Amino acid sequence: MIWMEKQLESLTELVKELTRERTLNEQRLLTRTDANRGIWTRAILLVYRMNIKRKKSVSNNNQNINGKSLRQQLHELKMKMHTLRNDLVSIRRLQQSLKENFKVQLHDANKKIENHIHQLHQTETRSAHCRSVENELDLYMINSTKIDRDLEDLEASVEELQNDVKSKQCYVTMNDVESFALVLSTISRSLVDLKASFPVLREKICSLGPQSTLNEDQKFLHEEPERLDYTIKKCKRLTTMLYQLKRLAITQEQKSFPSKSQRRFSFGSNGKAVDRKRLLEQIETVTQNSDGRVKAIEV
């Protein structure tokens, strides 16, 4: 019994020890668990705090990035505005320059048109002036040709009369001399008018400039003064011949020959009756003051 009691006591003590160890183990386990739980809690809190800080940092970074992006966008907008403003100023300057160039070109075009119209007007005026000068030149040549032809006819008639007087001893009447003197006076007046009109005509021809480059015109301007002087000398020569015939006629009339020369002379080297008739008609219109006309011829 005692042994059994000892066994029971030993078993009881063993159970108590085991129970005590178990309790200690449980307490240790609980202590460890609490410690681990605190560690985990602190770790979780630390991680949470770190996450919060990271989120805040990311948020701040995002805000900084967003702020930088906005500032950059504003800067870019300012740059674009500045560029657009400069482009607008350049466009306005270009527009002003084009406007001024257009005005200059329009002014030049108007000036060219006015000059062209003025040149056309000058050309028309010059052409009209040229035609007028040509008409005057033609009229001058017609009158000159007529004077030369009449003078040649008169010269031939006077020489024929003079030769007949010398060779055939024909009588000369005052009517014959007076008729020749009248024709010579008419030719002389026409020649004086022709010579007076030549300087004016020469100036007009020279004023035409390049439009009057014909050799005939230059030859005419060079030779016409000499031709006029030669024609005037022929008139003076005929005047001398008529003066001599007049003196002969006066001498014959003073001798009072009963018969007078009935010879009729044709005026012209070709002896046409038309010229004689024309001169006879002029003789009929002559007044009786023949001495005055002959003196005018002598002068």
QUIPE-V439132 format. One record per run of one state. SS is the DSSP state (~ for helix, > for strand, _ for the rest). FROM is the first residue (numbers start at 1). TO is the last residue. If there is no record, write none. Layout:
BEGIN
SS_FROM_TO ; SS_FROM_TO
END
This chain:
BEGIN
__1_1 ; ~_2_168 ; __169_173 ; ~_174_207 ; __208_208 ; ~_209_212 ; __213_214 ; ~_215_254 ; __255_272 ; ~_273_284 ; __285_289 ; ~_290_298 ; __299_299
END
